[in-house]
Amino acid sequence: MYTANDSRYDKMVYNRCGKSGLKLSAVSLGLWHNFGDTGVYSNMEQMCFTAFDNGITHFDLANNYGPEPGSAEINFGRILKEHFLPYRDEMIISTKAGYEMWKGPYGDHGSRKYLLASLDQSLKRMGLDYVDIFYHHRPDPETPLEETMEALAQAVRSGKALYVGLSNYDGPTLEKASGILDELHVPFVINQNRYNMMDRTIEKNGLKDTSYRLGKGIICFSPLAQGMLTDRYLNGIPEDSRVKTDGRFLKESQLTDEKLGNIRKLNEIAAGRGQTLAEMALAWILRDGIVTTILIGASRPSQILDNIKAIENTAFTDDELAAIDALTV
């Protein structure tokens, strides 16, 4: 039986989630990859132990995480039952619904039918009575926004979720959704979106500014740009890299000679700060205090420890920021 490290909270920074009462660890662990049926269970356990022992309290899932869809929740539920039940009240566990989970007209998008059925299934897979945060995973233009938001409200009223979040929304849609949720008195506290040095979409579509203005938190995924912002590609594209072996999320065509050259220059800036490229990339996201937490993925415990080092230095000079912009915007 796992016993948590007593000094775990001394190793982490906790940021308030917008203007809510909820605080999140500056680094959160995502279970999108490496917690499905293709993962090694003992490695999943060790990653969860390492995360929690170093102050990571937020564990992020979705109904379709795997492969197969649902398997990440099943495996995490087993880890919870075997090791973390004594610590449940010290953990923030989130899940989502919005992408295809089962066949037919009721297993996708943003209907009340789908969202509430999916939440019940997620709770059953994880063996939980409630999740701390339940997200709508993506906007659904074919379902009235009021219906989707009312479903999130019902999840809170039923006691099956404490807070709600929105994922992959833009600024204008976020503002409309937030207004509806405010009228329903729903504790909407956080937005989950892709954000990194090389993907500034939330700066361009109004999400970042609107979230800050409305007092909502932001958790960003893909902070290392699918590995581009690490030392993985400093010397070209390794044969065993995800680009070569998978190619779904990062394609070889994206890694042009110019892009690889810019990555090397970014690495030089990081070295001048006494950081690895990955540490600097994560620190950059936290630089202005608007992003609440960074959602990291990991394939082994050591990667979690490496990523946590980013919180040690999140201050940047104007010259550093300008140099980074010149290489990434």
C-alpha positions in Angstrom: 0.0 0.0 0.0 1.4 3.4 -1.0 2.2 6.0 1.7 2.5 9.6 0.5 5.6 11.7 1.2 4.9 14.0 4.1 6.8 16.9 2.6 5.0 16.8 -0.8 3.3 20.1 -0.5 6.6 21.9 0.1 7.7 20.9 -3.4 4.9 22.6 -5.4 3.4 26.0 -6.1 -0.4 26.2 -5.9 -2.2 28.9 -7.9 -5.7 30.1 -7.4 -8.0 29.1 -10.3 -9.2 32.4 -11.5 -11.3 34.2 -8.8 -12.6 30.9 -7.4 -11.7 29.4 -4.1 -10.0 26.4 -5.8 -6.2 26.2 -6.0 -4.4 23.9 -8.4 -0.9 22.6 -8.4 1.1 24.6 -11.0 1.8 21.3 -12.7 -0.9 18.8 -13.3 -0.7 15.2 -14.6 -2.6 14.3 -17.7 -3.6 10.7 -18.5 -4.2 11.2 -22.2 -1.3 9.0 -23.2 0.3 6.0 -21.4 -2.6 5.1 -19.1 -4.6 3.1 -21.5 -4.5 -0.6 -22.4 -1.2 -0.3 -24.1 0.5 1.1 -21.0 2.3 -0.9 -18.3 0.3 -0.8 -15.0 3.3 -0.7 -12.7 4.6 2.3 -14.6 1.2 4.0 -14.3 1.4 3.4 -10.5 4.9 4.9 -10.2 4.0 7.9 -12.2 1.0 8.6 -9.9 3.2 8.1 -6.8 5.9 10.4 -8.2 3.4 13.1 -9.1 1.6 13.1 -5.7 4.8 12.8 -3.7 6.0 16.0 -5.4 2.9 18.0 -4.8 0.9 17.4 -7.9 -2.7 17.1 -6.7 -4.6 17.4 -10.0 -5.1 14.3 -12.2 -6.8 15.0 -15.6 -8.8 12.4 -17.6 -11.5 12.2 -20.2 -14.0 9.6 -21.1 -12.2 8.7 -24.3 -8.6 8.5 -23.0 -7.0 5.2 -23.8 -6.6 3.3 -26.0 -9.2 1.8 -25.8 -11.6 4.7 -24.9 -12.4 4.4 -21.2 -9.3 2.4 -20.3 -7.4 5.3 -18.8 -10.3 5.9 -16.3 -10.4 2.2 -15.6 -6.7 2.0 -14.8 -6.7 5.2 -12.8 -9.7 3.9 -10.9 -7.8 0.8 -10.0 -4.8 2.9 -8.8 -7.2 5.0 -6.7 -8.8 2.0 -5.1 -5.5 0.2 -4.4 -3.5 3.2 -3.2 -5.1 6.6 -3.0 -8.5 6.3 -1.2 -7.0 7.7 2.0 -5.9 10.8 0.0 -9.1 11.4 -2.0 -9.9 14.7 -0.3 -6.4 15.9 -1.2 -6.8 15.2 -4.9 -8.5 17.1 -7.8 -9.7 14.6 -10.3 -11.2 15.8 -13.6 -12.9 14.2 -16.5 -14.6 15.3 -19.7 -17.1 14.5 -22.4 -17.5 15.9 -25.9 -15.7 13.7 -28.3 -17.0 10.3 -29.6 -17.2 7.8 -26.9 -19.7 5.2 -28.2 -21.5 4.7 -31.5 -24.9 6.1 -32.4 -26.5 9.6 -31.9 -26.0 9.8 -28.2 -22.3 9.1 -27.7 -20.7 12.4 -29.0 -20.9 16.2 -28.9 -22.8 18.3 -26.4 -26.3 17.1 -25.7 -27.7 16.7 -22.2 -28.3 13.0 -22.9 -24.7 12.4 -23.8 -23.0 14.5 -21.2 -24.9 13.2 -18.2 -24.7 9.6 -19.4 -21.0 9.9 -20.0 -20.4 11.3 -16.5 -22.2 8.4 -14.9 -20.1 6.0 -17.0 -16.8 7.8 -16.0 -17.7 7.7 -12.3 -18.4 4.0 -12.6 -15.1 3.3 -14.4 -13.1 5.2 -11.7 -15.2 4.0 -8.7 -15.9 7.5 -7.6 -19.0 9.2 -6.3 -18.0 12.5 -7.8 -15.3 14.3 -9.8 -13.9 17.6 -8.8 -14.1 19.1 -12.3 -16.3 18.0 -15.2 -15.6 19.5 -18.6 -17.4 19.9 -21.8 -14.5 18.7 -24.0 -15.3 20.8 -27.2 -17.9 23.2 -28.5 -20.9 21.7 -30.3 -22.4 24.1 -32.8 -25.4 21.8 -33.4 -26.5 21.8 -29.8 -27.9 24.9 -28.2 -25.3 26.3 -25.8 -28.0 26.6 -23.1 -28.6 22.9 -23.3 -25.0 22.0 -22.8 -24.5 24.5 -20.0 -27.7 23.2 -18.2 -26.3 19.7 -18.4 -23.1 20.9 -16.7 -25.3 22.6 -14.1 -27.2 19.3 -13.5 -23.9 17.5 -12.9 -23.1 19.9 -10.1 -26.6 19.9 -8.6 -26.6 16.1 -8.5 -23.4 16.1 -6.5 -21.5 14.3 -9.3 -19.2 17.2 -10.0 -18.0 20.0 -7.7 -16.9 22.4 -10.5 -17.3 22.6 -14.2 -14.9 23.5 -17.0 -14.9 24.2 -20.7 -12.3 22.8 -23.2 -11.3 24.0 -26.6 -13.6 27.0 -26.6 -12.7 30.4 -28.1 -13.1 33.8 -26.4 -16.6 34.8 -27.7 -18.1 31.3 -27.1 -16.5 31.2 -23.6 -18.1 34.6 -22.8 -21.6 33.4 -23.9 -21.2 30.1 -21.9 -19.9 31.9 -18.9 -22.9 34.2 -18.9 -25.3 31.3 -19.0 -23.5 29.4 -16.2 -23.5 32.6 -14.1 -27.3 32.8 -14.4 -27.5 29.2 -13.3 -25.2 29.8 -10.4 -22.8 27.1 -11.5 -19.2 27.1 -10.3 -17.5 27.4 -13.7 -13.8 27.9 -12.9 -11.5 26.7 -15.6 -10.8 26.5 -19.4 -8.6 23.8 -20.9 -6.9 24.7 -24.2 -3.7 23.9 -26.2 -1.0 26.5 -25.5 2.7 26.6 -26.0 5.4 28.9 -27.5 4.6 27.5 -31.0 0.8 27.5 -30.7 -0.5 30.9 -29.6 -4.1 30.2 -30.6 -5.6 31.3 -27.3 -3.9 34.6 -27.6 -5.4 35.1 -31.1 -8.9 33.9 -30.5 -9.6 35.9 -27.4 -9.7 32.9 -25.0 -6.7 34.0 -22.8 -7.8 37.6 -22.4 -11.5 36.8 -21.9 -10.7 34.1 -19.4 -8.6 36.5 -17.4 -11.2 39.3 -17.6 -14.0 36.9 -16.4 -11.8 35.6 -13.6 -11.6 32.0 -14.9 -8.5 29.8 -14.7 -6.7 28.2 -17.6 -5.1 24.8 -17.8 -3.0 24.2 -20.9 -2.3 21.0 -22.7 0.5 20.1 -25.2 2.8 22.6 -23.4 5.8 21.1 -25.1 4.3 21.0 -28.6 4.2 17.2 -28.8 7.9 17.1 -27.9 9.2 19.8 -30.2 10.1 21.9 -27.2 12.4 19.3 -25.6 15.9 18.1 -26.4 14.3 15.2 -28.5 14.8 16.9 -31.9 17.9 19.0 -31.3 19.9 16.7 -33.5 17.3 15.7 -36.1 14.4 13.2 -35.9 15.3 10.0 -34.0 14.0 6.8 -35.6 12.3 5.8 -32.3 10.5 9.2 -31.9 6.7 9.5 -31.9 7.0 11.3 -35.3 8.4 8.1 -36.8 6.4 5.6 -34.9 3.0 7.3 -34.6 2.6 10.5 -36.6 -0.9 11.3 -35.5 -0.1 14.4 -33.4 3.3 15.5 -34.8 4.2 14.9 -38.4 7.6 14.8 -39.9 6.6 17.5 -42.4 6.2 19.9 -39.5 9.9 19.5 -38.5 11.4 21.6 -41.3 15.1 22.6 -41.3 14.0 26.1 -40.3 11.9 24.8 -37.4 14.7 22.5 -36.2 17.1 25.5 -36.4 14.7 27.6 -34.3 14.4 24.9 -31.7 18.2 24.8 -31.4 18.2 28.6 -30.9 15.5 28.3 -28.2 17.6 25.7 -26.5 20.5 28.2 -26.4 18.2 30.7 -24.7 17.2 28.1 -22.2 20.8 27.2 -21.5 21.5 30.8 -20.8 18.7 30.8 -18.2 20.2 27.6 -16.6 17.2 25.6 -17.8 16.6 22.8 -20.3 14.4 23.7 -23.3 11.5 21.8 -21.8 11.8 23.6 -18.4 11.9 27.0 -20.2 8.9 26.1 -22.4 6.8 25.3 -19.3 8.1 28.3 -17.3 7.2 30.5 -20.3 3.5 29.5 -20.0 3.4 30.4 -16.3 5.3 33.7 -16.8 2.4 36.2 -16.5 0.2 34.5 -13.9 -2.8 34.1 -16.2 -2.4 30.3 -16.8 -3.2 28.4 -13.6 -1.6 25.1 -14.3 0.3 23.2 -17.0 -1.0 19.8 -18.0 2.0 17.5 -18.6 2.0 14.0 -20.1 4.7 11.5 -19.1 5.8 8.1 -20.1 8.0 7.6 -17.0 8.4 9.1 -13.5 11.7 10.9 -14.3 9.9 13.0 -16.9 7.5 14.3 -14.2 10.4 15.3 -12.0 12.1 17.1 -14.9 9.0 19.0 -15.7 8.4 20.1 -12.1 11.7 21.9 -12.2 10.1 24.6 -14.4 8.4 26.2 -11.5 11.8 27.2 -10.0 12.2 30.1 -12.5 9.2 31.6 -14.3 10.6 35.1 -14.6 11.7 36.3 -18.1 13.5 39.5 -19.2 12.0 41.5 -22.0 15.0 40.6 -24.2 14.3 36.9 -23.6 10.7 37.2 -24.4 11.4 39.1 -27.6 14.0 36.5 -28.7 11.5 33.7 -28.0 8.8 35.5 -30.0 11.2 36.0 -32.9 11.7 32.3 -33.1 8.1 31.1 -32.5 5.5 33.6 -33.7 
